[in-house]
């Protein structure tokens, strides 16, 4: 079905010329002034784009634009004028215009600009529709994606959430593992109970055990008072153990017991505490491979991976990038009071062609930066961060032979050098958190001092 367009111009010849040019691909309605244009919009809710002259008798194009956008916020609007100025273009963009063309109109350019504006609005509408559908039907509004890989993830969440089964979420850093954990909780019978998140990599063995199990006063040097742990705090709800691969062997043993018996003791106490919790764990490494390498208990792995949800890297689902971009663009424009209305096809192409080593988290941060630094209107190529417009050389695929640890170390140091010593950028390229990167670098420094 052809998209419907409204052309508003007091010059009959111009109006009819544009109607004939666009009538091949679109359903066209015309109006000679703002008053009749408003009536046309009221009569036909299918009109998707309004193409209006600025200088007209009575209400001008800017006034018409404001009235039309108030009636139909999702209406795409392109303004035309024979007196094009930068100031007028900026004013039009701030008021919600998608584009601005000068007369005499280049019909080829007109066709391209109309197609672009309609495509942008269609993407925005798809995002709104998808979020609404997921929110109402599945409670997954915070997770965006129409790719087959993400549809599989949605199906697994819907199947797993109502059960009591332990879930392991695997995937590279920045793919949204905690969002999935929240969705599992909110769609479960535990939704009214607590959701308690623990970042396992942030704490060493003793501190992590104290955080998980709690402690009695005097259990260790700094234990000046009794403290309940996260397992106790999560009673009746869900506990989310992020970066589960980083826990020590002794903590793995204690966690296995919690999974088997739903009971534990606080540090410094012999009293057994029962807890009603669901455990959801996450890992940005291949946990099965760590089991094969003897770095993670096999029995614990199978206890955790009753249901295994694997999140794809963003580069594995490039078709979702436009949806994510439009979602983040709308979110940050609203949060910052910024009148960004869309993104040009050239800028979107750059974002789609980038590899996104930091996955959805990196894309979200990039769009936020673009929106915050933009004066308004449409985001363009110049708004795209430099490292995305001119990507660095690829990470070397051939690294020094040796143990897995030596290979990992060589890769990390090579990427850090490529990133010019920028730890945040290096962590993005590696697909790990900055905290994990710092921890590994500290380990390498300690090993160097010992040799």
N, C-alpha and C positions, 0 to 999 in steps of 0.2 A: 504494500500500500504506500502511495506517495505521501511524503511529509507535506503538511499544509503551511503556506507562507502568506503573510499579509504585507502588501506593498503600499506605503503611504507617501504620496507626493502630490503637491498641488499642480505640478506641470503634467498635463495629460500625456504629452508625447513621451516624456521620460518614463512616466508610470507604465505606459503601455509597452514601451521598448523593453523594460526590465521584466514585465509580465510575460512577454513572448519569449525572452531569453531563458527565463527560469521555468516557464510552463512545460518544457519538455520533460523535466525531471521532478517537478513539484506541483502540488495542487495550489493554485495562486488565487488569492482574493485581493482586491485593490480598494483604496479609499483616498479621497482627495484632501482630507483634513483630519485633525486629531479627533474631533467629535465623532465622525463616522467611523474612524479607526477603533475607538473605544466600543462603539456599538457592535462592530464586526467581531471584536474579541469576546464580547459578552454573548454574542449569538453562536459563536463557533469555538467551543473549548478545545478542538483538535489543532488549532493554529499553534505551531511550534516555534515559529520565528517571525519577528516583525522587522521589516526593512523600511526605515523612515527617513525622509528629508528632515533637515534641521530647521531651515528657514521656510515657514509656512504662515499664511494668514491665520489669525486667532492664536490658539495654543501652538507653540513651536515644538520641534522634535524632542528637545530636552524635557519639556513639561509632559509631553506624551509618554516619553520613556519612563519617567517617574510614576505616572498614573498606571501605565501598563504593568510595570514591575510590582506595584502595590497589589494590583489585581491578580497577577500571575507571576510569582517570584521565579519560576523555572522557565519563563519565556526567554528565548534567545533574541537579542536585539542588535541590529547593525544600523548605525546612523550614517547619513549621506549629507554632504554640504559642498557648495561651490566656494565656500569661504573658510576652508579648513585652516585652523590654527592649532598650535600645540596646546594652548590653554583650553580651547574648546574640547579637544580630544581627551585631555586629562579629566575635565569636568564630566564628560560623557562616560568615561570608564568608571569614575567614582560613583556615578549614579546607576551603574549596572550594565552599561553597554558591553557587548562582547567584542565589537569591532567598530571601526570608523573608516569610511572611505570618502574620497573627494570626487566631485564631479568635474568634467564629464566622466562617467563611470566606464572603466575597462570591464567589458562583459566577461572576459575570461577570469579576471581577478574576482569579480563579483561571484561567479559560480564557485570558485575555490573557497572564498571567505564564507559563503553561505554553508557549504558542505562542512567546513571546519567547525563553525559555530554549532551546527546541528549535531555533529559528532560529539563535541564536548558536552553539550547538554544531555545527550543520550547516555553518555558515560556517567554523568552525575546522577541522572534518574535511575540508572541501573544500580549504582551504589546504594542509593536511598531505598530502592525496592528490595535489594538483596539483604540489607541490614534489617529492614522491617520484617521481611519473611523469616529470616533466621531468628530474630528476636522473638517473634510471636510463636513460631512453630517449634523452634529448637533451642532457644536461649543461647544462641551463639553469635550475638550481634558484634562482639568484639573481635571476631575472627573473620577475615575477608578472603574470599577466593572462590572462583567458579571452575578452576581446573579440575581434572579428574583426580589428581593427587590429593587435592584438598577436599573434594567430595568424599573420598575414601576416609579421610580423617574425620569429617563430620559424621559419617555413618558409624564409625567406631565409637565416637564420643556418645552418640545417641544410644548405642547398644550397651556400652559399658556403664554409663552414668547411673542408671537405676539399680545396678547391682552393688554388692559389697566387695567385689573383686579388687585386689591390689592392681594398680596400673603403672607401667613403666613408659615414660614418654622420652623418646630418643630423637635427636636431631641437632644440627649445628647451632651454635650460639646465635641468638637473634631471630630464631624462627617462630617464637611465640609459645614456648613450652609452658610457661606459667599461665598464659591465657587459656590453654587447654585444660590445665589443672583446675582453674577457676570454673570453667564450663562444666567439668565433671562434677564439681562440688555443687554448683548452682542447679544442676539438673537432677541431683540425687535427692533421696529422702532426708539427707543431712543438710539441706540447703539453709535451714534456720539455725544450724549449729555453727561453731567457729571454723574459719579457714586459717590455718597456721602455716606460714612458710618459713623454711629454714634453708639458708644458703650454706651448704656443707663445706664448700671450699674456703669460706671466710674464716673458719675456726679450726685450730689444730685439734688433735685427738682429745686431750683433757677438757679443753674448753667446750668442744662440741658435745662430749658426753654430759657435761654439766648442763649445757643448754637443752639437750634432749631429755635427760632423765631428771634434772633438778638435783639439789643437794641439801644436806642437813648442815646446820651450823657447825663449823669446825671440821668439816669433811676434808678440807685442804686449807692451805695458808690463808687465802683470801676469802674463804667462806665465812663471813662475819654474821650471816643470818641465813635462815632456812629459805630456800627458793624452789618453787615448783618448776618443772621442766615443760618443754613444748608438748611432749606426749600427754602430759596431764592437762595442759591448757587446751588441747585439741579434743578433749573428751566430748563425745556426741557429734563430732564434726570430722573434718578432713585435715590431715597433716601433709604438707608438700615438702619433700626432701629434694632440693635442687642440687645438681652436680654430685650425685650420689657416688660416683666413681672415686671421689676424693676422700672418702672416709677410711680411717685406719683399719687394719685387720682386727684389732680388739673391739672396735666399735661395730664392725661387721658382725661379729659373734653376738653382741648384745642386741643388735637390730634384728638378727635372725630370730632370737627368742621372742622379741616383741611381736614379730609377724606370726609366729607359731602359737603364742599363748595370750597375746594382748595383755601382757603383764610385765612389770619391771620393778626395780628398786632405785630409789634416789641414791646418789653417791653418799656414802657414810651412813647408810641405813640398811637394816635387814628386812624391813617391812615391805611386803609385796603389794604393789598397787595395780589394780585392774583398770583398764581404760578401754572405752568403746570408740575406736577410731578407724578411719579408712586411710590407708597409706597410698599416696601417689608420689612416685619418684621420677626424677628426670636426669638425663645424662647427655652431654654433648659429645661423648666419645662412644665407640662401639663397645658396649659392655660385654657382649659375648666374646669379643676378641680379647678383652682384658681377662676374662675367665680362662681362655685358652693359654694366655701368657702367665697364669698363676697369680695375677694381681688382684683378682676379685673372687670371692667365694662362689663356687658353682651352686651350692644349695641356696645361698641368698639370692643369687641371680634368678633362679627359677621361682623362688617365692615372690620376687618383685615383678617379674615379667609374666604374671598370670594373663594379663592383657597388655600387649605391646603396641603402642601407637608411635609410628615413625613420621616425623614432620619433614617435608622436603625442603631443601635449600631453595631460596628465591630464584636462583638461576635455573632451577629445574621446573619452574612454573612461570615463565616470563609473561604468559598471557594474563596473569593476575596483576601485573605491575600497574597498568592504567587504572584499574579499580582501586588499588591501594593508594596511588597518587591522588586521585580525586577525593578519596575518603580523608586522607591526611590534610589535603589542601583545604577542604571545607572545614575540618576540625580546627586547624590552626588559624585560618582566616577569622573564624568566629571567636576563638579564644583571645586573639590579639586585636580585635576590632579593625582588621585589615580588609580593604575592599578588593582583594584578589578574587577574580571571577573565573579563572580557568588557566589553562596552560596551552602554549602553542604546540602544533604537531612536531616542530623541529626540536623543541625542548623535551617533549615526551619521548621522541625517538632516542635522544641521548640517554634518558633514564632507562629505557627499555634495552638498550644495547650494552649497558654497564653490567659488570659481573656480580656486583653486590656481595662481596665476601662477608659483610656484616649482616646480610639478609634483611628481613623486614625492619629490624631495629635501625639499621643503617639508612634504609630508605626513608623511614619515618623522620629520623634526625635531619636528613638532607632536605626533605620537603618543608620541615619546620623552619630551617635556616632560610630557604628560598622565600617562604611566605613572609617571615619576619623582616627580611631585608628588602622586600619589594615595596615600591610606592603604591602599588595597586594595579588594577587591570589584569592582564594576562601574564603569567610567568613565561619568560622567553629564555633563549639559549644563554644570554648573559647572566641570568639568575642561577643557572646550574653551577654548583661548586666546581672549582678548577680541576680537582683530581678526577672528576667524572667526565668533564669535557676532554681532558687530555690524560687518560689513564696511564699509570706507571707501567713499566715493563712487567711482563708476567713473572710470577714466582717461579724460580728454577724448578723443573720437574726431576732433574737428575741431581741427587745429593750424595755426599760421601757415603761409602759403604760402611757397615759396622752394625752395632747393636741398634735396637729400636730407639733407645734413649739417645744415642749419639746422632742418629738420623733426625730425631725430633729437635734436638739441640741445634744441629746445623741448619735446619729449616727455619727455626725461630730466629736465629742470629742473622740469617740471610734476609729474611723479611724485615727485620728491624733495621738493617742497613738500607734496604730498599726504601723504607719509610722515612729515611733521613733521621733516624733516632726518635721519631714521634711514636710514643708508646700506644696512644689511642688508635692511631692509624694502623700500626702493626697488629694490634689485637683484632681490628676489623678484618684485615687481610687474612689473618690466621683463623678467624671464626671462633675466637675465644674471648673471655672477659678480660678486662685490664687487670683485675685482681689475680686471675690465673697466670697471666703473662708476668706480672711482677713476682709472683711466687716462684715461677720457673727460673727467672733471671737471678733471683736471690740464691736459688739452689746452685745454679751454675757458678756464681761468684764464690760460694762457699767451697764447692768442689775445687775451684781453681786455687784457692788459698791453701787447701790441704795437700795439693800436689806440688 
